[in-house]
Amino acid sequence: MHFNFFNCLTNCNSKLFLKKYMLFQAILACTISHPCYSQQDLKKNSSEIPVSTTSQNYTRKYLQFTETKKGLILFQSILVRTSDSVFYNGKKSRAITQRYHMQNFIDTDSSICDPLTLAPQAYYSKLNSEGYNEEVIFMPKTIHNKIVFKDTVKTSIKPNTMFLNGVVEDEIIAQLDLSQGETYKVNVVNPGLLFMEYQLKISVLGKEFLEVPGFGKILCWKLDVNSGTKNGATVWCSEKGHIQLKKTFVLPDENLFTRVLLFN
């Protein structure tokens, strides 16, 4: 498969709709967890998310919504996240593409990286809701950022200190050998217009059940990501394969953001 970045970003399926009953099921299930079980009960009562051990290719869909302090539920988007084997500059690579299907827009970004180490190679975005596109090329010693607005182009060159691309946080977590009580630290960069270097700090809180629509009760790892910072979040990922099932964090306006895996 040869990867054409801008065809990928523009040829999005805009006819993606979610049935109302699935929305309500997902919102209800997002609030349910079952942490108080013995190890024997955990193995006996849990379902499993299907995981391929032979391929990195996948497609996953997530419902994203916010809950206000008054308890109102506000739809944000349906996130379709895919991972594909591609050829980039003549080498086998991995493309992780995210499509955010919103009320009036579809935003897309693609992160190209080494299929084994996740070392970043390029990042492309088409942000229709914001009115600009991004092209980021990771060179051995520099990171080249190009931001294309409607009437202007902004470029910058940053030093490459061998950080990973923070956009592929899910894949970074998937590669960790998670163990209760452990904390992992990974240096990452947020590419493009909002360029920022930071440390991804992942603390393993333990295991608990999570009710996932269409899958049932799933045994998962509960993670504390960047606790105490403006990027702090709680993440639940499957015990097998470390697939993200749910993510929550508090927004600057104190509303609660939630992402939850949908049954395909």
Secondary structure, DSSP 8 states (H G I E B T S, - for coil): -B--HHHHHH---------HHHHHHHHHHHT-EE----HHHHHHH-B-----SS---EEEEEEEEEE-TT--EEEEEEEEEEEEEEEETTEEEEEEEEEEE-SS-EEEEEEEE-TTT--EEEEEEEETTTTEEEEEEE-SSEEEEEEE-SS-EEEEEEE--S-EEGGGHHHHHHTS---TT-EEEEEEEE-STT-EEEEEEEEEEEEEEEEETTTEEEEEEEEEESTTSTT-EEEEEETTTT-EEEEEEE-TTS-EEEEEEE--
